[in-house]
Amino acid sequence: MKYFRMPFVGLLSATLLVTGVMGVQTAAADEVSPVSLRALAERADLRIGTAVDMAALGEDTTYRRATGREFNSVTAENVMKWEVVEPTRGTYDWSGADELVRFARERGQVVRGHTLVWHSQLPGWLTAGVQDGSIGAGELRGILRKHITTEVKRYKGRIQQWDVVNEVFEEDGSLRNSIWLQKLGPSYIADAFRWAHAADPKAKLFLNDYNVEGVNAKSTAYYELAKRLRAEGVPVQGFGIQGHLAIQYGFPGDVAGNLARFERLGMQTAFTEVDVRMILPVDEEKLATQATYFRGLLDACLGARSCRSFTVWGFTDKYSWVPGVFAGQGAATLTGEDFGRKPAYGAVGERLAEGR
């Protein structure tokens, strides 16, 4: 068996055993120093977060313990999305969202709300009504306002940041042709922020999207949108960079410059959904590259005064969304299916230990 060393700048020095993530094994949790990512992040004045699979939280004690130990911020992976909270019109199911908020409060964690306006995971009654014409533009606007107001008010004072408007641009910087744009026009974006702010004036309100890590057409479209809306007094307070990367595509360019331009607008920035997938099978070289990608995004965040939150989209391959969406790809998180810590976990911990 082959061993290699991963020093966490003296704080998390550990010997990791290679043989478990799809053929490559990582160290079992009890083989590593107990210093957590959470403890390191708090020293670096950063919220380190994870998306939470609520079914796993209820059924898997190892997952539940790690979620509380390793993170000081949590995001609902699915249970705050519209299709879950209002599966039939006027009938709400807050059970999963309430449980996450309760879990976080008991462990001193903050909560990121995800997400209020999106083109995906809408309840069937809404999309069917729009498609068959039984829900017109005026009614749709009222439905959207009610949804935002109801959800944000329910968790008023208990959500630190909301992803208010999610994935509204295409890769070329044009607005996504969603039902919201088709029926309400682009003004729905500003309306959503105003309604969310009225429901909870203290929550920080974010735009959020993928493929916007560096400076490109899509991130520039967000920059121009945010600049215009803020000039109009719309409470757009943050820019969320999802950070779904893949090692076969290379690391995005000018991430620091991208964060800096939003910071100059007076906005907060955050990495909101970070994972780094790879083509399977896994090997040591791929894991090492993955580690550099995680560290690269975290380094950009810690190098920007505006970036105070860094969230991974799940922390174990056991519950990762990636294999179900990207055929032949996976191993995208910080730990393996056995919760063994990968080089990426070590890289994140090492960078956190270095501080700002």
N, C-alpha and C positions, 0 to 999 in steps of 0.2 A: 504494500500500500504506500501511496505517496503522500507526504505531508508538506504543507507550506505554512509560512508564518504570516499573520496579518496584525501588525501592531496598531493599536488605536491610540497612538501618541501616549503610551503609558497607561491609559485609562482602561482600555479594553484589550490588552494584549492577550492573544489566545492562539493556540495551535488548532487549525482547522483540518479535519480529516476529509480527503477528497474521495468519494464513491457514491449517492442518493437522489439528485435532481435529474431525473430521466437518464440514469446511468452515471451521474456524478453525485457523490455523496458529500453532504456538508456536515458541519459539526452539530451534534445534538445540543439543544438549548442548555442542558445542564453541564456541558463541557466548557461553557464560555463564561467569562466574568459577568456578574450580575448588573454592571452598569448599563442602564437602558438608553435607547435613543432619546427617550423623553427627558431623562436627567441631563444628557448632553445638550439637548436643544434648549432647555430652560436656561442653561448657562450661556448659551449663544443668543438669548432673547429671541427665540423663534418658536412658533407653533409647528410642531411636527405631527402630521395627521395621517389618518387612513380612512378610506371608504370602508364601511362596515356592512357585511352580509348578515342580515338579522337572523336568518335561519341558522347559520353557523354559530352566531352569538348565543343562541338559545340551546343548541345541541352539542357543541364542541367545547369542552371545558378548557382545553389547551388554547384554542382560538380566543376564547373569552378572556382568559388570564393575560395572554399576550397583548390583546387590544387595550386593556387597561394599563399594563406595565410599560409598553413601548411608546405610547402616544399621548399627547396632551390636547389633541384635537381630533374630532371624528366627523365624518360626512356620511349621510345615508346613501348607500349605493343605489337603492331603489325605492325605499318606503316613503319618501317625501314626494315622489313623482305623481303627477296628476292621475294616471290610470290606477294607481294604488289608493290614493286618498279619497277619490270620488268615483268608484267603479260604476255606479249608476247615478244618474242625475239627482242631486239633492240628498244622496245617502253617502255618508262619509265613514271611512275606516282610518282612524288615527292610531290604531293599536301599535303598529310597528314604529312609527315616528315617535309616539309617546315613550315607548320603551327605550329607544335610543337616547332621547333627551334625558330620561331618568338615569340610565346607565352612565351617561357623561357627567351628570350632576354629582352622582355618588362618588365619582373618581376624580373630580376636579378638572374635568376636560371641558373645552369649549366645543361648540357645534357649528359646522358650516351647513347651511341649508341648500339643498340641491334637488330640483331646480324648478323655478316658477313658470317660465315660458320656454317651450321647446317644441320643435316640429315632430318629435318622436315620443313614444310611450304616452300618447293621449288616450283618454278613455274612449271606448268604442261608441258610446252614445253621442259624443261630441263630433267625432270624425264622420260618423254616419249622417248626423243631422246637417253638417255642412255640405257633404257630398250630395245628399238628396234634395237640398234646398229648403229643408224645413227650419233650419237655423240661418237667418239672414245676417247681414253685416252688423246691423244695430244690436240685435240680440247677442251676437257673438262677442261684441265689445263688452256688453254687460256681463256676460258669462265669464270672460277673462278677468274683468275687474273684480267680480265676486270671488273668483278662485284665488287670486293674489291676495286680496284683502282678508279673506277667511283664513288662509293658511298662515300668513305672516302674523296676523293678530293672535292666532292661537298660540304661537311660540314667541310672542313679544317679550323681549328681555332675556330670552334663552337661546337665541341664535346670534352668533357673533358676526357672521358674514352670510349673505345670500347670493347664490348664482341666480340673478334675476332673469336675464335673457341669455339663452344658451344656443350657440352654434347658428348664428343668423347670417353668416357670410359663406359664399363659395370660395374655392381656392383662388379664383381670379379677382377676388375682392368685390364681386357683385352680391347683392342681397339674395339670400336663399329664397326660392320660390315656394314658400310654405303657405299653409292655409291662412296664417296671420298676415303675411304680405298680400296675398291674393284678395282677401276680404276686407282687411283694415288699412292696407297701405303701410308705409314705413313708420307712420306716427305711433304704431303700437309699441315700439321700443321705448320711446320717451314716456308714453302713458304707463307702461309697466313699472318703470322706475319711480314715477311719481306716486302711483298707487302703493307700491311697496314701502316707500318712505313714509307716506301718510299712516300706514298701518304700524310701523315700528321705526320711529325717527332715529333710533340709536344703532340699528343694524347697519353694517357696511354693505353696500350694494354693488355687485360685480357683473360685468360682462364676462363671458366664459366661452372658450373654444379650443379646438385642437389645431395642430399645424401652424401655430402662431408663436412658437418659441423664439425664432429669430426675426429679422427684418425681412419681410416679403410682402407680396400683394395683399394677402389676407390680413396680416397683422397691421399693415398700413391702413387698410380700410377701417379696422377697429380704432386705430389712432385718430383718423380723421373724424369718425363718428363720435368718439368720446370728446374730442376737442370741440366739435360743434355743439353737442348736447350740453356740455358743461358751460359753454359760453351763453347758452340759452337758460341756464339755471336749473337744468335737469340734474337730479342727484345721482349721477353716475360716479361712484367713488372708487371703484377698483377694476382692475383688469386681471382676469384669471386665465392663466396659461395651463392647459391640461397636461401636456408633457407625455403623451402617448408616443414613445419612440420605438424604433426597431434598429438593431445594430447593422442590418444589411443595407440601410439607407444612409448611413453616415450621420454625424452629429450636426445639428443645425448651426448655422453661422450667425454671429453677432447677437447672441442672446443678451449679453450685458447691455449692448446699445439699445436693444428693444425695450428692456426694462427702464433704461434711463430716460427714454423719451416719454414714457407714460408717467414716470416720476416727475418730470418737468411740468406736466399738466397738473400736478398736485394730487395724483391718484396713488392709491395703494396698488401693489402688485402681489400676485401669489401664484405658486405652482399648485394646481388643484387636483390633478388626476394622474400622477406620474407612474408610469411603468415602462419597462424596456424589454420588448419581446425579441425572440430570436427564432430562426429556422431550426427545428429539431432534427437530429438529436443534439443534446447539450455536450459541450466539451470545455476544457479548462480555458482555452483561448476565448471562446464566446463569453464565458462567465467573466473573464477579466475585462473584456470590452464593455460588457454590460455595466460593470462596476464603474468604469470611467464615464459612462453616460449619466448614470445617477449622480455621480460626484460633480460632473460638469454643470448640470442644472442646479444642484444645491449650491455650488460655488457661485454661480451667477446670482442666486437669491441672497446669499449671505453677503455678497458684494454690493447689494443695492439697499439703501436705507428704506426704500418703499416696500420691500419684500419681507413680510413678517410671518408668512405661512407657507409651509411646504407639505403637501399631502400626497401620499402614494395611493394608487387606486387598487387597494388590497395589498396585503403584505405577505401572503403565502400563496404558492402555486396551487395549493389544494382547492382554493375557491376562486381562482382567477377567471375572469370573463374571456381572456384572450383565446384559448383553444377552441371555444365554441363559436368564435367569429372569424378567426384567421386560421384556416386549415393548414396543418403542418407546422404551426408556430406555437410558442408558449414560453414557459419558464421565465415569466416577465416580472416577477416580484423579488422582494428582498430575501425571501426564505423559500425553501423547497416544500414539497407536499408533506414532508415530515417535520416541518417548521425548522429544519436545520438552516443555519445562517450561511448565506452565500457571500462571496467576495463583495457583492454590492452592499450588503448590510455593513460589512467592515468599512467600505469606502465612505458610506454615509456617516457612520459613527466617527470615523477619523476626521472627516471634514467638520462635523459638528464640534468635535473636541478642539479644533483649531480656532473656532469662534469667528467673529466678524473682523 
